[in-house]
Amino acid sequence: MVQRVRRAVLRCIAYGILMLLILPAPGRVRAETTRTPRGSRPPVASPEPHEQRLDERSFTKGFAHYTQGLIYDAEAKTGEALNEYAKALRYDRGTAAVYVRLGIDYILLGRHRDALEALIKARRLDPDDMRVRFLMALAYAGTKDLVSARGEYEEIIKRAPGDMQALCSLADLCVIEKKLKEAAGIYEGLLSARRGTGDEVAIHFNLGILYAKMEHFDEAIAQLENAVKLQGDYLEAQLALGVLYELKKEQGKAVDKYKDILRRDPRAVEARRALGAIYLDRKNLYAALRQFDSIVRIGPDDPRSYVDLADVYVRMERSADAQKVIENALKNGLRDIRLYFTQGLIFSQAGLFAEAVAAFKTAVDIDPKNSPCNFYLGTAYERSGKKKEAVIFLKKAIEFDKKNAQAY
């Protein structure tokens, strides 16, 4: 019963979406109507090809499949949705909305060429729908055809100069093309046009990140600080500021930013990790230990957190505690090359070379072509007196990384 009610609700939602898709946009409704003299029959216009419909029964069947496709999309069943849209096209090939949904789903699946094929048909049916052009730009970018993607964005902007989504997407495309100055110019223009709006925060942030990529750190910091002034809880901007202050060798300001983030959100792992790294750099091992121990407690499923915590214990010359950290991670069911590699290093430092061989061997089993793992496995074999095995893995270390001078 609950399932039937849920499907009925989804059908209502799907119907509402369909109405939004097939109703004409405000600017495309005819502003004037032709009045017909009394007694005369109204002129019958010849339908355009894309306005032609099959008989009512066929259209109803097509609509049913289209609606079912929307329901599957709402349930994140993309494959089933595609099948329904394909069935809808058997009955009605003149509705652009079906091709649009096909294009969206193909993009989600990474099938960008299929998406383009569907979206080109949608554009033929409805040349003025800018949403179709936007989706085509995404599909072109997915096929690495950046020239065509740019052409679609520029056409949207030509018709709607203030379209923020298209402008931001074009700026992102410029970054991919390494045209950073052009991207900065787009964001600066947006900033002037959107002052006093809710969009200003995001523009300041994007411009700040762009300046950082250009290594204009002072300009980047100014933009990010503006974003934080407008939205004090913008933690992503605070984190970026901390990183920039570190790059400028201003660790005190970076620490202040990370602490401010943690006051607002004690579970902000990246801020804790950055703060812990600064404490390690300052040789403040106990402060670093507190941060990395907290990270493990917050996110016990992240192998990197255990490796970082074990590293702090190793620096404190507490190898037994470091080994316990790695063992806890393995008991929790984590299987990661970094854990076994770190375990091998800890055993090697303790002179337990047989145990080190076992740990490094597991790491090599996970990634047979990892040069450092092969090198340390060979070294552990050598230290345990097994020269033949040592030579095999040292040669592999060289084979997988010719620059690994240690293996020679």
Secondary structure by P-SEA (a helix, b strand, c coil): caaaaaaaaaaaaaaaaaaaaacccccccccbbbbbcccccccccccccccccccaaaaaaaaaaaaaaaaaaaacaaaaaaaaaaaaaacccccaaaaaaaaaaaaaacaaaaaaaaaaaaaaaccccaaaaaaaaaaaaaacaaaaaaaaaaaaaaacccaaaaaaaaaaaaaaacaaaaaaaaaaaaaaacccccaaaaaaaaaaaaaaaacaaaaaaaaaaaaaaacccaaaaaaaaaaaaaaacaaaaaaaaaaaaaaacccaaaaaaaaaaaaaaacaaaaaaaaaaaaaaaccccaaaaaaaaaaaaaacaaaaaaaaaaaaaaaccccaaaaaaaaaaaaaacaaaaaaaaaaaaaaaccccaaaaaaaaaaaaaacaaaaaaaaaaaaaaacccccccc
